[in-house]
Amino acid sequence: MIKSILIVAPYGFNDRMTNFIEFVSGRLLAKNSWKVTAITRSENNKNSIDNICGIKVYRYKNIIYGFINLLYVLIFSRPKIIHIHNLRNNRLGIITAILARVLFIHYIFTEYGLLHDHYLTDDRDDPLNNPIQTQRVIGTVIQLIKNTIKNPRRFKYYISSYIFHWPITHANSIVFVSKHNVPIAKELKLPPNTYLPYIVDDYRWTAINSYGKEVLEKIKNLNGSIVLFIGQMKLRKGWDVLLKAIPYIPKNIIEKFIIKTSTSGNESDEYKDLVESLGIRERIVYLDKFFSNDVLQKIYETSSIVVVPSRYEGFGLVPLEAFEMNKPVIASKVDALTDFLVDEENCIFVPPQNPEELAKAIVKVSNDSQLQKKLIGGGYDTLNRLKSKEYEQKWLEYYNSLISDTCR
């Protein structure tokens, strides 16, 4: 029997997202004789078909082409299992989930962080400090009808919630890669769910695309101890906390800070206003979004310490990249990061939203070479665990069990 799976994700299967679980698990399955197909949105607005690491990847430029690709795969590849990843920006995921149920194909759903859901929280930048609005998640037709009867004027909102959440509320099973999702899923009364530890392999720094010479020009003359932040320019990533910490850090200890955005282009007004008000412009190197592993490697190599001052994370891949590049990590002690980071072992934890404590930790790590070696060694051990055969086997056993269930 051919073991086959279709993976549907909003974006991915490129060098920028090689450590994302949909790509890692896809590579693992392909390596173990599975037929793996993926459908994802194109980031260059072009339709294409690629074969990467044994995965046949269909990229679509709009939802119409995505739907055509989906129908083609369902008709001609006939996957035994479908794995849909993430709710946001994944309209094709909704269509896939509905078709999977109609065609009686077992489908799994994975969400990195449930609190990324704008229905569940009023503040996606700081959801851990705000109440969870479970009543806003409409998972059944009965709920939809009851809510509409109570408040007919909000029907559009209720139907939007119902459609948006369809992939997770109607899944045959759910798999999470962060433990903090499990109690939230229970509260939401979601379908049966499983936690599996995150896995990585040695593919992360293989370049599929390569460009970014202008970035290299910006960092080529940097010297001394340098602190690196990488992430979306969203407040939940804590870039503002790092900026506010800079005035507390003497220039003779850390002179330059690299702010590398993973989503934005030019500096936002919010960012510029904070930089100017703090008077730290000359201490910051701001790098735009780009897709190049070789340049990103160079940025890590140039840096001395990697900081992850997040208010919330779905999982948190930056620390893993820092481990791979032998850099010490300083991070906020928040859910998801606590799944694999341990204070004084592979990172230094600081309270979230506390610039002074973050500054103290940066100074402490910068001045203590033995602590740096300890944290780098702890990161190396963590990576080895996430790359272990034991963890890989957990994922293979999970997928194989689903194949067995579909054959009964």
SULNORFEN-V440028 format. One line per field, one symbol per residue. ss: DSSP state (a for helix, b for strand, c for the rest). burial: + if it has 9 or more other C-alpha atoms within 8 Angstrom, else -. A space follows every 50 residues. Layout:
ss: ???
burial: ???
//
This chain:
ss: cccbbbbbbcccccaaacccaaaaaaaaaaacccbbbbbbbccccccbbb bbccbbbbbbccaaaaaaaaaaaaaaccccbbbbbcccccaaaaaaaaaa aacccbbbbbcccaaaccccccccccaaaccccaaaccccaaaaaaaaaa caaaaaaaaaaaaacaaaacccbbbbcccaaaaaaaaaccccbbbccccc ccccccccccccaaaaaaaccccccbbbbbbcccaaacaaaaaaaacccc cccccbbbbbbcccccccaaaaaaaaaaccaaabbbbcccccaaaaaaaa aaccbbbbcccccccccaaaaaaacccbbbbbccccaaacccbcccbbbb ccccaaaaaaaaaaaaacaaaaaaaaaaaaaaaaaaccaaaaaaaaaaaa aaaaaacc
burial: --++++++++-++-+-++++++++++++++---+++++++++---++--- ---++++++++-+-+++-++-+++----+++++++++--+++++++++-+ +---+++++++++++++++++--++++--+--+--++++---++--++-- ----+--++-++-++++++++++++++++-++-++----++-++++-+++ ----+-+--+-+--++--+-----+++++++++-+++++++++++++-+- --++++++++++-+------++-+++-+-+---++-+++-+++++-++++ -+++++++++++++++-+++-+++++++++++++++++--++--++++++ +++++-+++++++-++-----+++++++++-++--++---++-+++---- -++-----
//
